[in-house]
Amino acid sequence: QISLDLSQSGAMAEEEEGPKPNKANADDEFLRHPGTGAFFRNPLREKADKPILMSLGEYDFNCLDDALQTWHCVSMPESVFRKTVMGKAAIEPTPLDTKQKAALRRLERVTGTYEFVVTVRKAQFVAPRGHRRHAGTVNPQAVHLEKLYLDVVPELDGSRLRVEYIGDGLVAAWNRANPYFAVRLGDCIVKVDGKTNNLFDAISSAEDMLKLTLQRVTNRTASKASVYSEEVMPGEVLGA
């Protein structure tokens, strides 16, 4: 006589195939993530004056087409949607001419240090599928910044935050849209919305728009360890 534990085999099959679709209702307190099955708060319940951003995977996984049958829904391309809700701010930038591109490429040959500004909006964040972090060794001093999806290491008593890892978040989206001013590993956040103190607090307390001032050291003749010392103040570079 052979007996099978069907509950255990079913659980193993579900684990291999991934979580099953979640038939949600519009007023459910939580929805489920398609990659991990983890619960997250249902944004449809929030009373917000801004559009609700949700990935297509999250929408389909929670069967929201069925849940929103009584809602008035409109489908449109993302570019049209952004122009609808953002107005002139969403208008595509004018393509760069040859001279402008050449000037930007010269940044690759700059030695010493320079700063540039990265502007992102928290409301545009869409959680990456699976919420997977990098598989490499994580610096125990690194701090993960939600939505920006950066790992940063505080330096000089927290007056700058060195970028250790860039995940699929708002900064990665900025990099794709602004390749000439893409954030790189080793760049340092030195200002948040013009503030040089309490950088972590400034990032977390910003309601939507974030202006990050990044400092880049491009002195190729010096090692990373020798470029800065504890006595050097932010903005001053040895050997520049």
VEXKOL-837320 format. One record per residue (C-alpha): residue in three letters; x, y negated, z; residue number from 1. Coordinates in Angstrom, 1 decimal. Example, Ala and Ser with C-alpha at 12.3 -4.5 7.8 and 13.67 -1.06 7.14 Angstrom:
# VEXKOL-837320
Ala:12.3:4.5:7.8:1 .
Ser:13.7:1.1:7.1:2 .
END
This chain:
# VEXKOL-837320
Gln:0.0:0.0:0.0:1 .
Ile:1.4:-3.4:-1.0:2 .
Ser:0.2:-6.7:0.5:3 .
Leu:1.0:-10.1:-0.9:4 .
Asp:1.1:-13.4:1.0:5 .
Leu:-0.8:-15.4:-1.6:6 .
Ser:-0.7:-18.6:0.4:7 .
Gln:3.1:-18.5:0.5:8 .
Ser:3.5:-17.6:-3.1:9 .
Gly:1.1:-20.4:-4.0:10 .
Ala:3.1:-22.9:-2.0:11 .
Met:6.2:-21.8:-3.7:12 .
Ala:4.6:-22.1:-7.2:13 .
Glu:3.4:-25.7:-6.3:14 .
Glu:6.9:-26.6:-5.1:15 .
Glu:8.4:-25.4:-8.4:16 .
Glu:5.8:-27.1:-10.6:17 .
Gly:5.6:-30.2:-8.5:18 .
Pro:2.7:-31.7:-6.6:19 .
Lys:-0.8:-31.3:-8.1:20 .
Pro:-2.7:-34.3:-9.4:21 .
Asn:-4.5:-36.3:-6.7:22 .
Lys:-8.2:-37.0:-7.4:23 .
Ala:-8.3:-40.3:-5.6:24 .
Asn:-11.2:-42.8:-5.0:25 .
Ala:-10.8:-46.5:-5.4:26 .
Asp:-11.3:-47.1:-1.7:27 .
Asp:-8.9:-44.4:-0.4:28 .
Glu:-6.4:-45.8:2.1:29 .
Phe:-3.5:-43.9:0.5:30 .
Leu:-2.5:-42.7:-3.0:31 .
Arg:0.2:-40.1:-3.8:32 .
His:3.4:-40.5:-5.7:33 .
Pro:3.7:-38.3:-8.8:34 .
Gly:7.3:-37.3:-8.3:35 .
Thr:7.4:-36.5:-4.6:36 .
Gly:3.8:-36.2:-3.6:37 .
Ala:4.5:-38.8:-0.8:38 .
Phe:1.7:-41.1:0.3:39 .
Phe:1.7:-44.8:-0.3:40 .
Arg:-0.8:-47.5:0.5:41 .
Asn:-3.5:-48.0:-2.1:42 .
Pro:-3.0:-51.4:-3.7:43 .
Leu:-6.6:-51.4:-5.0:44 .
Arg:-7.8:-52.1:-1.4:45 .
Glu:-5.7:-55.2:-1.1:46 .
Lys:-7.4:-58.6:-1.5:47 .
Ala:-4.8:-60.3:-3.6:48 .
Asp:-4.9:-63.3:-5.9:49 .
Lys:-2.3:-61.6:-8.2:50 .
Pro:-2.6:-58.7:-10.6:51 .
Ile:-1.9:-55.2:-9.1:52 .
Leu:1.2:-53.6:-10.6:53 .
Met:1.2:-49.8:-10.8:54 .
Ser:3.2:-47.5:-13.0:55 .
Leu:1.4:-45.4:-15.6:56 .
Gly:2.6:-42.2:-13.9:57 .
Glu:1.1:-43.3:-10.5:58 .
Tyr:-2.2:-44.3:-12.3:59 .
Asp:-2.6:-41.0:-14.1:60 .
Phe:-1.4:-38.8:-11.2:61 .
Asn:-4.1:-40.2:-9.0:62 .
Cys:-6.8:-39.8:-11.7:63 .
Leu:-7.7:-43.4:-11.5:64 .
Asp:-9.5:-43.4:-14.8:65 .
Asp:-12.2:-41.3:-13.1:66 .
Ala:-12.1:-43.4:-9.9:67 .
Leu:-12.5:-46.7:-11.7:68 .
Gln:-15.4:-45.7:-14.0:69 .
Thr:-17.6:-48.5:-12.6:70 .
Trp:-14.8:-51.1:-12.9:71 .
His:-14.5:-53.4:-15.9:72 .
Cys:-11.1:-52.4:-17.3:73 .
Val:-9.1:-53.9:-20.2:74 .
Ser:-6.1:-52.3:-21.9:75 .
Met:-3.4:-54.4:-23.5:76 .
Pro:0.3:-54.3:-24.3:77 .
Glu:2.6:-55.4:-21.4:78 .
Ser:3.9:-58.4:-23.3:79 .
Val:0.3:-59.7:-23.8:80 .
Phe:-0.5:-58.9:-20.2:81 .
Arg:2.5:-61.0:-18.9:82 .
Lys:1.5:-64.0:-21.1:83 .
Thr:-2.0:-63.7:-19.8:84 .
Val:-1.1:-63.8:-16.1:85 .
Met:2.1:-65.9:-16.3:86 .
Gly:1.3:-68.4:-19.0:87 .
Lys:4.3:-70.3:-20.4:88 .
Ala:6.6:-68.6:-17.9:89 .
Ala:6.2:-65.3:-19.9:90 .
Ile:7.1:-66.8:-23.3:91 .
Glu:10.0:-64.9:-24.8:92 .
Pro:13.3:-66.9:-24.7:93 .
Thr:14.7:-68.3:-28.0:94 .
Pro:17.2:-65.9:-29.4:95 .
Leu:20.9:-67.0:-28.9:96 .
Asp:22.7:-68.3:-32.0:97 .
Thr:26.2:-67.1:-32.9:98 .
Lys:28.0:-69.8:-31.0:99 .
Gln:26.1:-69.3:-27.8:100 .
Lys:26.8:-65.5:-28.0:101 .
Ala:30.5:-66.2:-28.5:102 .
Ala:30.6:-68.5:-25.5:103 .
Leu:28.9:-65.9:-23.3:104 .
Arg:31.3:-63.2:-24.5:105 .
Arg:34.2:-65.4:-23.2:106 .
Leu:33.0:-64.6:-19.7:107 .
Glu:34.6:-61.2:-20.1:108 .
Arg:38.0:-62.9:-20.4:109 .
Val:37.6:-65.2:-17.4:110 .
Thr:40.1:-64.6:-14.6:111 .
Gly:39.6:-65.8:-11.1:112 .
Thr:36.1:-66.2:-9.8:113 .
Tyr:32.8:-67.6:-10.9:114 .
Glu:29.2:-67.6:-9.8:115 .
Phe:25.9:-67.0:-11.6:116 .
Val:22.3:-66.9:-10.5:117 .
Val:19.9:-63.9:-10.8:118 .
Thr:16.2:-64.6:-10.5:119 .
Val:13.7:-61.8:-9.8:120 .
Arg:10.1:-61.5:-8.6:121 .
Lys:9.2:-59.0:-6.0:122 .
Ala:5.6:-58.8:-7.4:123 .
Gln:7.1:-57.2:-10.6:124 .
Phe:8.7:-54.3:-8.7:125 .
Val:7.5:-50.8:-9.8:126 .
Ala:8.9:-47.9:-7.7:127 .
Pro:11.1:-45.6:-9.7:128 .
Arg:9.7:-42.1:-10.3:129 .
Gly:10.9:-39.7:-7.6:130 .
His:12.5:-42.4:-5.5:131 .
Arg:15.8:-40.7:-6.0:132 .
Arg:18.9:-42.3:-4.6:133 .
His:22.3:-41.8:-6.1:134 .
Ala:24.0:-38.4:-5.6:135 .
Gly:27.4:-39.8:-4.8:136 .
Thr:29.0:-40.5:-1.5:137 .
Val:27.2:-43.2:0.4:138 .
Asn:29.2:-45.8:2.2:139 .
Pro:28.1:-45.6:5.9:140 .
Gln:28.4:-49.4:6.1:141 .
Ala:26.0:-49.9:3.1:142 .
Val:22.5:-51.3:3.6:143 .
His:19.8:-50.5:1.1:144 .
Leu:17.7:-53.5:-0.2:145 .
Glu:14.2:-52.4:-1.0:146 .
Lys:12.8:-53.5:-4.4:147 .
Leu:16.1:-54.9:-5.5:148 .
Tyr:17.2:-51.3:-5.2:149 .
Leu:20.8:-52.3:-4.3:150 .
Asp:23.2:-50.8:-1.7:151 .
Val:25.3:-53.6:-0.3:152 .
Val:28.1:-53.8:2.2:153 .
Pro:28.2:-57.0:4.5:154 .
Glu:31.6:-58.7:4.5:155 .
Leu:33.0:-61.7:6.3:156 .
Asp:30.5:-61.5:9.1:157 .
Gly:27.6:-61.1:6.7:158 .
Ser:28.4:-64.3:4.7:159 .
Arg:28.5:-62.2:1.5:160 .
Leu:27.0:-58.8:0.5:161 .
Arg:29.2:-56.7:-1.8:162 .
Val:27.2:-54.6:-4.3:163 .
Glu:28.0:-50.9:-3.9:164 .
Tyr:25.2:-49.3:-5.9:165 .
Ile:22.5:-50.4:-8.4:166 .
Gly:19.4:-48.3:-8.7:167 .
Asp:16.4:-48.5:-10.9:168 .
Gly:14.8:-51.6:-9.3:169 .
Leu:14.4:-55.4:-9.9:170 .
Val:18.2:-56.0:-10.4:171 .
Ala:18.4:-53.1:-13.0:172 .
Ala:15.5:-54.7:-14.8:173 .
Trp:17.3:-58.1:-14.8:174 .
Asn:20.5:-56.4:-16.1:175 .
Arg:18.5:-54.9:-19.1:176 .
Ala:17.0:-58.3:-19.9:177 .
Asn:20.2:-60.3:-19.3:178 .
Pro:23.2:-58.3:-20.4:179 .
Tyr:25.6:-61.2:-20.4:180 .
Phe:24.8:-61.9:-16.7:181 .
Ala:24.3:-58.3:-15.6:182 .
Val:25.1:-57.6:-11.9:183 .
Arg:28.1:-55.2:-11.6:184 .
Leu:29.5:-53.1:-8.8:185 .
Gly:31.8:-55.3:-6.7:186 .
Asp:29.8:-58.5:-7.3:187 .
Cys:28.9:-60.3:-4.1:188 .
Ile:25.6:-62.0:-3.1:189 .
Val:26.7:-65.3:-1.5:190 .
Lys:23.5:-67.2:-1.5:191 .
Val:19.8:-66.4:-1.4:192 .
Asp:17.5:-69.2:-2.5:193 .
Gly:20.4:-71.6:-1.9:194 .
Lys:20.9:-70.4:1.7:195 .
Thr:24.3:-69.1:2.8:196 .
Asn:23.3:-67.8:6.2:197 .
Asn:21.2:-64.8:7.3:198 .
Leu:21.2:-63.4:3.8:199 .
Phe:19.3:-60.2:4.8:200 .
Asp:16.6:-62.2:6.5:201 .
Ala:16.3:-64.5:3.5:202 .
Ile:15.9:-61.6:1.1:203 .
Ser:13.3:-59.8:3.2:204 .
Ser:11.2:-62.9:4.1:205 .
Ala:10.9:-64.2:0.5:206 .
Glu:7.3:-63.8:-0.6:207 .
Asp:7.9:-63.3:-4.3:208 .
Met:10.6:-65.3:-6.2:209 .
Leu:14.2:-64.6:-5.3:210 .
Lys:17.2:-66.5:-6.5:211 .
Leu:20.4:-64.7:-5.8:212 .
Thr:23.7:-66.4:-6.3:213 .
Leu:26.3:-63.8:-7.3:214 .
Gln:30.0:-64.3:-7.1:215 .
Arg:32.3:-62.3:-9.3:216 .
Val:36.1:-61.9:-9.0:217 .
Thr:37.8:-61.1:-12.3:218 .
Asn:41.4:-61.3:-11.3:219 .
Arg:42.5:-58.0:-13.0:220 .
Thr:46.1:-58.3:-11.7:221 .
Ala:45.0:-57.9:-8.1:222 .
Ser:43.5:-54.9:-6.5:223 .
Lys:40.1:-55.1:-4.8:224 .
Ala:41.7:-54.9:-1.4:225 .
Ser:44.1:-57.7:-2.1:226 .
Val:41.7:-60.2:-3.6:227 .
Tyr:40.1:-61.1:-0.3:228 .
Ser:41.3:-61.1:3.3:229 .
Glu:39.4:-61.7:6.5:230 .
Glu:40.9:-65.3:6.7:231 .
Val:39.6:-66.2:3.2:232 .
Met:36.3:-68.2:3.3:233 .
Pro:33.6:-67.5:0.7:234 .
Gly:34.4:-69.1:-2.6:235 .
Glu:38.2:-69.1:-2.1:236 .
Val:40.2:-66.5:-4.0:237 .
Leu:43.7:-65.4:-3.4:238 .
Gly:45.9:-65.3:-6.5:239 .
Ala:43.3:-67.2:-8.7:240 .
END
